[in-house]
Amino acid sequence: MNTANKILELPEAKKLADGWKRNGLKIVFTNGCFDILHLGHIDYLEKSRNLGDKLIVGVNRDASINNIKGPNRPVVNEYARARVIAALEFVDTVILFAEDTPENLILSILPDILVKGDDYTIDKIVGADIVIKNGGKVQTIELVKGYSTSKIIDKIKNT
C-alpha cells in the first residue's frame, strides 16, 4: 500500500465519496492543520471515524495555516502532514485545501457527518448549515486535555 495514494484532489475525492454514498456508506468529514501530530489528533480522528464508515480529512495547505496561525507556522510542510494523516489506518482519504476554511470541500462532498472538537459550538462550525440542510449531522468530539501543537511548540521554546 502507498499512503500517498490516499491524498486526493477534490474532484477525485468527490467521485470516491459519491461512490461510497451509492453503496450506502456513511461519510464522516473533519479538517485541521495537524501540525506536529500528537495523541490529541489521533484520538480525535479515531473517534471521528467511529461515527461512520469512511473518514475524509481536509488538511490546510501551508499558506492557509500561515494566514490563520502566523508566520512561524506550520512547522511541518503540507505534503508531510498529509502523508502522516493518510498513513493512519482509520483515515480513508486526505484532501489538501488552500482556503482558510473547508467550506468548499464540505459543499462538494456533502458528508453525512461533520465533526469538530468540542472547543467549537455547532453554530461556529464552518459548513454546519450546509450539512444540516442536506440531512446530515454535525457532532463535536471531546478533545484530550493538555494536548495541542501550540503547547508542544511552547514547551520546546521554553527548554
Secondary structure in CASP SS format (residue, H / E / C, confidence):
PFRMAT SS
TARGET T0000
AUTHOR 0000-0000-0000
METHOD secondary structure of the structure
MODEL  1
M C 1.00
N C 1.00
T H 1.00
A H 1.00
N H 1.00
K H 1.00
I E 1.00
L C 1.00
E C 1.00
L H 1.00
P H 1.00
E H 1.00
A H 1.00
K H 1.00
K H 1.00
L H 1.00
A H 1.00
D H 1.00
G H 1.00
W H 1.00
K H 1.00
R H 1.00
N C 1.00
G C 1.00
L C 1.00
K C 1.00
I E 1.00
V E 1.00
F E 1.00
T E 1.00
N E 1.00
G E 1.00
C C 1.00
F C 1.00
D C 1.00
I C 1.00
L C 1.00
H C 1.00
L H 1.00
G H 1.00
H H 1.00
I H 1.00
D H 1.00
Y H 1.00
L H 1.00
E H 1.00
K H 1.00
S H 1.00
R H 1.00
N C 1.00
L C 1.00
G C 1.00
D C 1.00
K E 1.00
L E 1.00
I E 1.00
V E 1.00
G E 1.00
V E 1.00
N E 1.00
R C 1.00
D H 1.00
A H 1.00
S H 1.00
I H 1.00
N H 1.00
N H 1.00
I H 1.00
K H 1.00
G C 1.00
P C 1.00
N C 1.00
R C 1.00
P C 1.00
V C 1.00
V C 1.00
N C 1.00
E H 1.00
Y H 1.00
A H 1.00
R H 1.00
A H 1.00
R H 1.00
V H 1.00
I H 1.00
A H 1.00
A C 1.00
L C 1.00
E C 1.00
F C 1.00
V C 1.00
D C 1.00
T E 1.00
V E 1.00
I E 1.00
L E 1.00
F E 1.00
A C 1.00
E C 1.00
D C 1.00
T C 1.00
P C 1.00
E H 1.00
N H 1.00
L H 1.00
I H 1.00
L H 1.00
S H 1.00
I H 1.00
L C 1.00
P C 1.00
D C 1.00
I E 1.00
L E 1.00
V E 1.00
K E 1.00
G E 1.00
D C 1.00
D C 1.00
Y C 1.00
T C 1.00
I H 1.00
D H 1.00
K H 1.00
I C 1.00
V C 1.00
G C 1.00
A H 1.00
D H 1.00
I H 1.00
V H 1.00
I H 1.00
K H 1.00
N C 1.00
G C 1.00
G C 1.00
K E 1.00
V E 1.00
Q E 1.00
T E 1.00
I E 1.00
E C 1.00
L C 1.00
V C 1.00
K C 1.00
G C 1.00
Y C 1.00
S C 1.00
T H 1.00
S H 1.00
K H 1.00
I H 1.00
I H 1.00
D H 1.00
K H 1.00
I H 1.00
K H 1.00
N C 1.00
T C 1.00
END
